[in-house]
């Protein structure tokens, strides 16, 4: 993508994620029964297998608290250090050199039209209340995040989450 502006993003600039489990197998912790829940290290490893960098996030929190988390590039050899069997959330680093990006569909209308406007991706997930509300891509090059809100009620419609507004790594999505 020649421009870092989302308005100029094209389907050709977003790379489909080919490897990994089908969407139906990518349940979030909220959607899994107790018997299905994986320990955090195993769940983080599944994200590594798909080309993403997991980020440790304290249980029931939405963001990382570890200093310098934006600089972490956790691989398989690092999992035991950052993830264990205790309850823990997992974030996925966005805006890295691979262009990891999350299209976050925040309203029913965005969910309904997404299949018509977004390129297919091999990795979608969501919460029980909004299945398939997060579509993951790799952008080449990484682009700055953009938010689109309803002009009348100001509620969020959709966000492309990749790099910060300053073009830096500093965002993550809880998976």
N, C-alpha and C positions, 0 to 999 in steps of 0.2 A: 504494500500500500504506500503510495507516494506521499500522502498526507497523513498526519497524525490525527486528523479530525474525523470523528465518527460519521459526520454527515457525508463524508466521501467514502466511507467503508463500502466495499463491494463483496459479494459472495466469494469472489476469487481470492480476496485477501484473508478470508477466514478459513482455516484449515480444519477439515473434519477429523474427528478423533476416531481412528479405525480400530485400535486395539482395545481389549478389555471386555468386561462383562456387558451383556445387553442391558438396556435401560431397566428392564423389570428386575434385574438382579442388583441394581444400585440403590438399595433402600437406605434411607437415612436412619439414624438411631431411633428417631421418633416413630418410624414406621415399622420397626422390627419388634417381634415378640422377644421376651427374655431369652428363650431358647435359641433364637437366631442371632442375638447380639454377639459381635466379635469383640475380642479384646482390642484396645485402641491400637496396639502395634500392628496387628493383622489388618485392621481397617486402613491405617496409614500406609501400609505396604501396598494395598490395592491401588491407592492413588499414585504411588511412585510407579507402579507398573504401567499406569496410563500416561506417564510423562509429567506428572505434577509434583510439586514439592509440598508435603504436608507441614503444617505449623501446629505445635501444641497449644491448646487453649484450655484454661481451667474449666472444670465441670460447671455447667449452667451459666457460663459466661459467653458473650458474643465476640469477644476480642482477645487477642493474645496479651499476656502481661510480661512475658519474658523480654528483657532488654535486648534490643538488636534483632528481634524476630524477622525483620525485613531482610536481613542478611543471611538467614539460615537457608541452607540447601541440604535438607535432610535426605540421606540415602538409606539404603537397606542396612548398612553397617552402623548407622546412627540411631536406628529405631529404639533399641533398648534403653538408650540414654534419655530420650525424650518422651517415650510412650511406654506405659506399663499396663497392668491389668486393672488398675484403679479407674473409677469413672473419670472420663476426660473427654472434652470435645476436640474435634480436629478441624482445623482450618486448612484451606488450600491457598497458597501464595498466588497472587495475581500480578500481572505486569512484569514478570521476570524476563530474562533474555529469550525464553521460549515463546513469549507473548501470551502466556496463560490468561484467559479472559472468561468472564461469566456474564452471560446475558440474563439479567434478573427480571423476570416478568412479574410485575407487582399487582396487577389487577386482572379480573376475569376477561376483560376485552383484549388485553395483551396476550393472555394465554390462548384465546380463541383465534387470533390472527397470526400468531407466531409461525405455525406451519406454512403459511402462505408467504411470509416475508423473510424468514430466516433460513439460511442453508441448513440442511439436515446435519445433525451431529451425532456421533456415536455415544455421546454421554450427556444425559439429561437426568435431573433428579429434582425432588421437591419434598415438601413436608406433606403430611397426610391431608391437610386442608388445601394445599395447592400442588398436586403432583405435577411433575415436569415443568416447574416454574424456573428452573435454572438450567441453562444450556451452555455447555462448556466448549470453548474453541481455543485454537492457537492463532494469534494474529502476527503477521509478519510484514512490517515490524510491529512491536508492541505499540499500542495507541493509548491516548489519554482517555480516562473514563468520562462518560457523559450521562446525564440524568434527563429524563423527559417526564415532566409533570403536567397534569391536567391544568390548563390555563385558568379554569374557572374555580375549581375547588382546591387546587394545589396538591392533590394526592398524586403520589408517584405512579406512573404508568409502566415505564421500563427503564432499566439502567444497563449500560454496557460498562462493566467493571473490569478494568485492566490496570493501567498506571494511574497515579494520582493526577490531580489537575496540573501539577508542576512537571509531569512527565517522569515521576520517580516510582520506585517500587515502594509500596506502603499500604496495600489493600489485601484483604483475604476474604474468603467466603467460608462460613461454617458449613461443613458437609456432614 
